[in-house]
Amino acid sequence: CFCFSRPTPVIRWIKEGGELPANRTFFENFKKTLKIIDVSEADSGNYKCIARNTLGSVHHVISVTVKAAPYWITAPRNLVLSPGEDGTLICRANGNPKPSITWLANGVPI
């Protein structure tokens, strides 16, 4: 968030509709740079930098989207059954964009 004016403005950051990530937010370059460590999907959203001095203020909104490769919420587990028993296989994954789940039996889609 670079803003040039005299007197030098004070920079402030907010996350629209929420709070800046607690304990993971750091400021650099006299608060002109907002740094978030250990980013998660919950950090997606609109961030606003506000520059203010005695003559007024200006702001800019930066849209942040966090992408994530598919990851397991509940990974499938091996199942050992006897003839005539019922079994349930569970596979839960998430990511951004949301992954599609495909089931195969011996390499053939089912």
C-alpha positions as CSV (number, residue, x, y, z in Angstrom):
1,C,0.0,0.0,0.0
2,F,2.1,2.9,-1.3
3,C,0.6,6.4,-0.9
4,F,2.7,9.5,-1.2
5,S,1.6,12.8,0.4
6,R,2.7,15.5,2.8
7,P,2.3,15.3,5.6
8,T,3.3,11.6,5.5
9,P,0.2,9.5,5.9
10,V,-0.4,6.8,8.6
11,I,-1.2,3.5,7.0
12,R,-3.9,1.1,8.5
13,W,-5.0,-2.3,7.3
14,I,-8.4,-4.0,7.8
15,K,-10.0,-7.1,6.5
16,E,-13.5,-6.4,5.3
17,G,-16.1,-8.4,7.2
18,G,-13.5,-9.8,9.6
19,E,-10.3,-9.4,11.5
20,L,-6.8,-9.6,10.4
21,P,-5.3,-13.0,11.1
22,A,-4.3,-13.0,14.8
23,N,-0.6,-13.8,15.5
24,R,0.1,-14.3,11.8
25,T,0.0,-10.7,10.6
26,F,3.1,-8.6,10.3
27,F,3.8,-5.1,8.9
28,E,6.9,-4.1,7.0
29,N,8.1,-0.9,5.3
30,F,6.3,1.5,7.7
31,K,3.1,-0.5,7.5
32,K,3.0,-0.2,3.7
33,T,3.3,-4.0,3.4
34,L,1.0,-6.4,5.1
35,K,2.5,-9.9,5.5
36,I,0.4,-12.9,6.5
37,I,2.3,-16.1,7.4
38,D,1.0,-19.7,7.3
39,V,-1.9,-18.7,5.0
40,S,-5.1,-20.7,5.0
41,E,-8.3,-20.6,2.9
42,A,-10.0,-18.5,5.7
43,D,-7.6,-15.7,4.8
44,S,-9.3,-15.2,1.4
45,G,-11.2,-11.9,1.3
46,N,-11.0,-8.2,0.7
47,Y,-8.2,-6.3,2.5
48,K,-8.3,-2.5,2.7
49,C,-5.4,-0.3,3.2
50,I,-6.2,3.2,4.4
51,A,-3.8,6.1,4.3
52,R,-4.7,9.1,6.5
53,N,-3.1,12.4,7.3
54,T,-4.3,15.7,8.7
55,L,-5.7,16.7,5.2
56,G,-7.8,13.6,4.6
57,S,-7.7,9.9,3.7
58,V,-7.7,7.5,0.8
59,H,-8.1,3.8,0.6
60,H,-7.6,0.9,-1.7
61,V,-9.2,-2.6,-1.6
62,I,-7.1,-5.7,-2.5
63,S,-8.9,-8.9,-3.2
64,V,-7.1,-12.0,-1.9
65,T,-8.0,-15.5,-3.1
66,V,-6.2,-18.5,-1.5
67,K,-5.9,-21.5,-3.8
68,A,-5.4,-25.0,-2.4
69,A,-4.5,-28.3,-4.0
70,P,-6.8,-31.1,-3.0
71,Y,-6.2,-32.4,0.5
72,W,-7.8,-35.2,2.6
73,I,-10.5,-34.4,5.1
74,T,-11.1,-38.2,5.5
75,A,-8.9,-40.4,3.5
76,P,-10.2,-43.8,2.3
77,R,-9.2,-46.7,4.5
78,N,-8.7,-50.3,3.5
79,L,-11.7,-52.5,4.2
80,V,-11.6,-56.3,4.9
81,L,-15.0,-58.0,4.5
82,S,-16.3,-61.5,4.6
83,P,-18.7,-62.7,1.9
84,G,-22.2,-61.4,2.5
85,E,-21.1,-58.5,4.7
86,D,-21.8,-54.8,3.9
87,G,-19.1,-52.2,3.7
88,T,-18.8,-48.5,3.4
89,L,-15.9,-46.6,1.9
90,I,-15.6,-42.9,2.8
91,C,-13.6,-40.4,0.9
92,R,-13.7,-36.7,1.8
93,A,-11.4,-34.1,0.2
94,N,-11.3,-30.4,-0.1
95,G,-9.4,-27.7,-1.9
96,N,-9.9,-24.5,-3.9
97,P,-11.2,-25.0,-6.4
98,K,-13.3,-27.8,-4.9
99,P,-12.0,-31.1,-6.2
100,S,-14.3,-33.7,-7.8
101,I,-14.1,-37.2,-6.4
102,T,-14.1,-40.2,-8.7
103,W,-14.4,-43.9,-7.6
104,L,-12.7,-46.7,-9.5
105,A,-12.8,-50.4,-9.0
106,N,-9.6,-52.1,-10.3
107,G,-8.9,-49.0,-12.4
108,V,-12.4,-48.9,-14.0
109,P,-14.8,-46.0,-13.1
110,I,-17.9,-47.1,-11.1
